[in-house]
Amino acid sequence: MSQPSLTAAELTELIAGLNRLARNLWWTWNQEAQEIFHELSPRGWQNLYHNAVAVMHEVSDYELRVRLQDREFAARVREALRLFNEYLNEKNTWGAKNAPALLREPVAYFSAEFGFHETLPIAAGGLGILAGDHAKSASDLGLGFVGISLFYREGYFQQTINSDNWQTEYYTHVNPRNVPVEPVLDAKGEPLVCSVKIGTSQVYFHAWRVNVGRNPVYLLDTNRPENEQHYRDLTLRVYGGDSVTRIMQEMVLGVGGVRLLRALGVQPSTFHMNEGHAAFLTLELVREKMAEGKTFAQAAAGTKTECIFTTHTPVEAGHDRFSSDLINYAAQKFETQLKVTHVEFMALGRVDPKNDAEPFCMTVLALKLSRAANGVSELHGQVSREMWHRLYPEKSLNEVPIGHITNGIHLLGWMKGPLRRFWKRKLAGNGGNGGQSLPSNASESTVFWQRKPGVAVEAEINSPEFWQRLADPGFISDEELWAMRYRLRRELIEFSRRRLLLQGQTLRQGDFIAFDHLLNPDALTIGFARRFATYKRAPLIFQQFENIVKVCNDKQHPVQFIFAGKAHPRDDEGKKFIQHIIHLSKHSDLKGHLVFLENYDVHVARQMVSGCDVWLNNPRRPLEASGTSGMKAGCHGCLNLSILDGWWREGYDGTNGFAIGDDSHPGNVEEQDRLDSANLYRALTEEVIPCYFNRDAHGLPRQWIAKIRRAMITLVPQFNTWRMVQEYAQKYYLTK
Ligand SMILES: *Cc1c(COP(=O)(O)O)cnc(C)c1O
């Protein structure tokens, strides 16, 4: 018997639902939703870089109506929309139970960058990725949260490598119509416009809303017809331009962000500054209070109770500093409104207020006007207290009011598709429902993600109990884990070959045989991908060049390296690192065993952290405040080989990966580089390679797989933003 077709009204409802879904980033961490957009246009999904909004433009309304007459497809759409609506409407959240006050007066989280997804390239690196993951987990937890950032219509730069192996930058236009953002409108349906006085000009901006699950993140955009062209271009690029652009961007972000929230009627209980870029928001809060009749001292004290600050780096250049002239130019209106002299104003950003030569530091401003501050790992908290001790001369080092909360990642967002399916199948087949078999009508998508009634998917996947099951070979066998590792590695190698072909970096251009043999699917695959800041020392491993060549060319125990990363456009030293590595990949005995993938971004990161066997990290300790890419490796069974810096110093327990050196570092940089290079080589050849190639009679590396189990059990439930955001709430948001 044929089934009745969908009515016009049902079709309209499903299509409206799909359009709503495409404009909420929830789909980026939900496999079922992603698969629908993928299936709607498989090539489009790939060519449009996994952009659900663009896919919805690609597929006509007529086609949608036709396709939805496929009962099976329509049922999956309905199921995805049901899960989506259930998520949005859930009342019984962690936030509702533990932080109900924040639902009325949310946390306003200011960040110059947010890394949500490859379709919205408005992040430069780890800071932005962390902000995006923070926002996603705030939503999962049901925490009252609103984000503020800038809409960069050329985003962060795209990287290509020229024939001299030198990084060149180009920019693509981000069309708001084609990305998951919606215009913020006023009561009349017109764009809501606010302004900030910068120098002598009034700079106008409107805003775009990104729906991050349950919460909004607003992106401010100065591309307004009222503005002169150079102000229209103020928000063109992430950290674009010189220090003049920079200070003006930060005025828009900090001051403009507060004004937008007021215009929207949002009354945050806490303003959270993610790095010093947004610290001008404190000036706006002081100004507001003075306009209500408070003195400067009263207003500053009041502001201090409203703000918290997270510092992200011990690297000096990571702290914005502006000259007295620049401050005088950009913020002169504030000096008048706050009724302070220029010298008094400068004092807000100086460690030593009496030092006329000291520039204005945004970190100092943020520290002076926050009720609490933190670093992003235990060691970084300690280093930050040393770094800013001068600001608190009356306190002992341990009393410096900077604590720490160790970073995390948004697990579901980072987990690769096949892996989500892998766990789903695994748990379904194993009667994970307390031994009971699953109801026969459970659809595939509900099997894994609704293990226990009343427990949110996000709570379960981040819980220690979930990952503890990996200890049980009856739950998952060594064979299954190894098969999963092989699958993920193959996917990475095929992804790399395709990318390298497009890059024109194959061994011989157009030589498909060489291309297909580039990288070995059976080799121990070591990944290194991150910003090419010099302190991260990307080429450190090649200091022992002859030795590494021998390691790679061992036919019995093959080893290979995949590198990726962008250098800051003005960082020639970082670009030289890239040049050196690409040169080695083409013109040395490492050819075929070493590749460099261009244009590192969230998508490349996901391929690499899932497909590599080892994630290499060798920063100059203690400069890696936390690091997060190694956390992304954990749930995929990729093991860390890292200096004991940042998060790994807390994560490593002797059984769950590999350490380079010990919990100390020499004061002298040359000495440190020499020592770390030797320790890296030793760990690689004495621990990593023997363990990986130690196969039993069944061909399995039992010890290696045991380490994978330990990594999953110990690292995944700890280094995630589900835990991290709860810590922020309990330690800082709720302790006003
Ligand atoms: C995770 C991530 C980072 C941060 O990685 P680190 O280990 O902190 O260097 C930077 N860029 C991208 C694209 C990422 O996904």
The ligand as an SDF file (V2000), in Angstrom:
LIG
                    3D

 15 15  0  0  0  0  0  0  0  0999 V2000
   42.7600   23.8600   18.0980 C   0  0  0  0  0  0  0  0  0  0  0  0
   43.2260   24.8400   17.1000 C   0  0  0  0  0  0  0  0  0  0  0  0
   44.2260   25.7580   17.4260 C   0  0  0  0  0  0  0  0  0  0  0  0
   44.8770   25.7900   18.7880 C   0  0  0  0  0  0  0  0  0  0  0  0
   45.7960   24.7620   18.8890 O   0  0  0  0  0  0  0  0  0  0  0  0
   47.0570   24.8760   19.8600 P   0  0  0  0  0  0  0  0  0  0  0  0
   47.3670   23.4960   20.2280 O   0  0  0  0  0  0  0  0  0  0  0  0
   46.5880   25.6690   21.0390 O   0  0  0  0  0  0  0  0  0  0  0  0
   48.1270   25.5570   19.1180 O   0  0  0  0  0  0  0  0  0  0  0  0
   44.6160   26.6540   16.4660 C   0  0  0  0  0  0  0  0  0  0  0  0
   44.0770   26.6620   15.2360 N   0  0  0  0  0  0  0  0  0  0  0  0
   43.1130   25.7910   14.8840 C   0  0  0  0  0  0  0  0  0  0  0  0
   42.5390   25.8590   13.5110 C   0  0  0  0  0  0  0  0  0  0  0  0
   42.6550   24.8560   15.8030 C   0  0  0  0  0  0  0  0  0  0  0  0
   41.6960   24.0150   15.4570 O   0  0  0  0  0  0  0  0  0  0  0  0
  1  2  1  0
  2  3  1  0
  2 14  2  0
  3  4  1  0
  3 10  2  0
  4  5  1  0
  5  6  1  0
  6  7  2  0
  6  8  1  0
  6  9  1  0
 10 11  1  0
 11 12  2  0
 12 13  1  0
 12 14  1  0
 14 15  1  0
M  END
$$$$
